[in-house]
């Protein structure tokens, strides 16, 4: 199945559709989401991307990422992709959005209008090995330190948005 992404402008207004790999080759701005799932102990589910991924293979990142299909709502797409990648189901809430651009050594470019989503679950993940090499739960503060001390172990988008995710998570927890 050919996977398509929604091309958007800087106001997240849809301006077209493009095949996913073509969008990454051309560096076209498209809609995406990044999901952060916390458990009842306040730890964040991290995944290590499968080595075979088209970019960032082997790097640690947030719980799940993806792209809404044309015409698909971001929250619905997030729930679909969370189940596909991690085997988890939970309610998701949008925290904020941001735009980022990152060029990879293999010639691909992530240029995304990223919707950051949060969820809470104590379910045991059932990762898809084609997507996820490993997973763990990490203390949010320890992750903040690790991102600064060993950035080469983590994805570009996680490094860009994590401080804001942590700040918003603390506000939600009343810290």
C-alpha positions as CSV (number, residue, x, y, z in Angstrom):
1,X,0.0,0.0,0.0
2,X,1.3,3.4,-0.9
3,X,1.4,5.6,2.1
4,X,0.4,9.3,1.6
5,X,0.9,12.3,3.8
6,X,-1.0,15.6,3.9
7,X,1.0,18.5,2.7
8,X,0.3,21.6,4.8
9,X,1.2,25.3,5.0
10,X,2.7,26.9,8.2
11,X,-0.9,27.4,9.5
12,X,-1.5,23.6,9.2
13,X,-3.9,24.1,6.4
14,X,-4.0,21.2,3.9
15,X,-2.6,22.1,0.5
16,X,-2.1,18.7,-1.1
17,X,-1.2,15.1,-0.8
18,X,2.1,13.4,-1.5
19,X,3.6,9.9,-1.2
20,X,5.4,9.7,2.1
21,X,8.9,8.9,0.9
22,X,8.6,11.5,-1.9
23,X,7.7,14.1,0.8
24,X,10.8,13.1,2.8
25,X,13.0,13.2,-0.3
26,X,11.8,16.6,-1.4
27,X,11.6,18.1,2.2
28,X,7.9,19.0,1.7
29,X,6.1,20.3,4.8
30,X,3.6,17.7,6.0
31,X,1.4,16.9,8.9
32,X,2.7,14.5,11.6
33,X,2.2,13.6,15.2
34,X,4.4,12.6,18.1
35,X,2.9,10.6,21.0
36,X,4.1,10.6,24.6
37,X,2.6,7.9,26.8
38,X,3.1,8.0,30.5
39,X,2.3,5.3,33.0
40,X,0.7,5.8,36.4
41,X,4.2,6.0,38.0
42,X,4.9,9.1,35.8
43,X,7.4,7.3,33.6
44,X,7.5,7.9,29.9
45,X,7.4,5.0,27.4
46,X,10.4,5.3,25.0
47,X,11.0,3.2,22.0
48,X,14.2,2.4,20.2
49,X,13.5,2.7,16.5
50,X,14.1,-0.5,14.5
51,X,17.4,-0.5,12.7
52,X,15.7,-0.9,9.3
53,X,13.7,2.3,9.6
54,X,14.2,4.7,6.7
55,X,15.9,7.2,9.0
56,X,17.0,7.4,12.7
57,X,17.2,3.6,13.0
58,X,18.5,2.5,16.4
59,X,17.8,5.9,18.0
60,X,15.6,6.3,21.1
61,X,12.5,8.4,20.8
62,X,9.1,9.1,22.2
63,X,6.4,6.4,22.5
64,X,5.2,6.6,18.9
65,X,5.2,8.9,15.8
66,X,3.3,8.9,12.6
67,X,1.4,10.7,9.9
68,X,-2.3,11.1,9.5
69,X,-3.7,9.7,6.3
70,X,-5.4,12.1,4.0
71,X,-8.7,13.0,5.6
72,X,-7.9,11.4,8.9
73,X,-8.2,13.3,12.2
74,X,-4.9,13.7,14.1
75,X,-6.2,12.1,17.3
76,X,-7.7,9.2,15.4
77,X,-4.5,8.7,13.5
78,X,-2.6,8.8,16.7
79,X,-4.7,6.0,18.2
80,X,-4.4,3.9,15.1
81,X,-0.6,4.3,14.9
82,X,-0.1,3.7,18.7
83,X,-1.9,0.4,18.3
84,X,0.0,-0.6,15.2
85,X,3.4,0.2,16.6
86,X,3.1,-0.5,20.3
87,X,-0.1,-2.5,20.8
88,X,-1.4,0.1,23.2
89,X,-4.8,1.8,23.4
90,X,-5.4,4.9,25.4
91,X,-7.1,8.3,25.1
92,X,-4.9,11.0,23.6
93,X,-4.9,14.7,24.1
94,X,-3.1,17.3,22.0
95,X,-0.6,19.4,24.0
96,X,0.9,21.7,21.3
97,X,2.2,21.9,17.8
98,X,5.6,22.9,16.4
99,X,7.3,22.9,13.0
100,X,10.7,21.4,12.5
101,X,13.1,20.6,9.7
102,X,15.9,18.2,10.0
103,X,18.1,16.8,7.2
104,X,19.5,13.3,7.6
105,X,22.8,11.9,6.2
106,X,20.9,9.6,3.8
107,X,19.4,12.5,1.9
108,X,15.9,12.4,3.5
109,X,14.4,15.5,5.2
110,X,11.8,15.6,7.9
111,X,9.9,18.9,7.5
112,X,6.9,18.4,9.7
113,X,4.0,20.3,11.2
114,X,4.1,18.1,14.3
115,X,1.1,17.7,16.7
116,X,2.3,16.6,20.1
117,X,-0.1,14.2,21.8
118,X,-0.1,12.8,25.3
119,X,-1.7,9.7,26.7
120,X,-1.7,7.6,29.9
121,X,-1.6,3.8,30.1
122,X,-0.4,1.0,32.3
123,X,-0.9,-1.6,29.6
124,X,2.1,-3.7,28.7
125,X,3.4,-2.7,25.2
126,X,3.4,-5.3,22.5
127,X,5.8,-3.7,20.0
128,X,5.8,-4.4,16.3
129,X,9.4,-5.6,15.7
130,X,9.4,-4.0,12.2
131,X,9.0,-0.6,14.0
132,X,10.5,-1.0,17.4
133,X,13.8,-2.7,18.4
134,X,13.4,-2.1,22.1
135,X,11.4,-0.1,24.6
136,X,11.7,1.1,28.2
137,X,10.0,3.4,30.7
138,X,12.1,6.4,31.7
139,X,11.9,8.9,34.4
140,X,11.1,12.2,32.7
141,X,13.8,14.2,34.6
142,X,16.4,11.5,33.9
143,X,15.5,11.7,30.2
144,X,16.0,15.4,30.2
145,X,19.5,14.9,31.5
146,X,20.3,12.1,29.1
147,X,19.2,14.2,26.1
148,X,21.8,16.8,27.1
149,X,24.6,14.4,27.9
150,X,24.1,11.9,25.1
151,X,22.1,13.6,22.3
152,X,23.5,11.2,19.7
153,X,21.3,8.4,21.2
154,X,18.0,10.2,20.5
155,X,16.0,11.4,17.6
156,X,16.2,15.0,16.4
157,X,12.5,15.7,17.0
158,X,12.6,14.4,20.6
159,X,15.5,16.7,21.3
160,X,13.6,19.6,19.8
161,X,10.3,19.3,21.6
162,X,11.1,17.4,24.9
163,X,11.6,20.4,27.2
164,X,8.2,21.7,26.3
165,X,6.6,18.2,26.7
166,X,8.2,17.9,30.2
167,X,7.0,21.4,31.2
168,X,3.5,20.7,30.0
169,X,3.5,17.2,31.7
170,X,4.5,18.8,35.0
171,X,1.7,21.4,34.7
172,X,-0.8,18.6,34.1
173,X,0.6,16.7,37.2
174,X,0.3,19.9,39.3
175,X,4.1,19.9,40.0
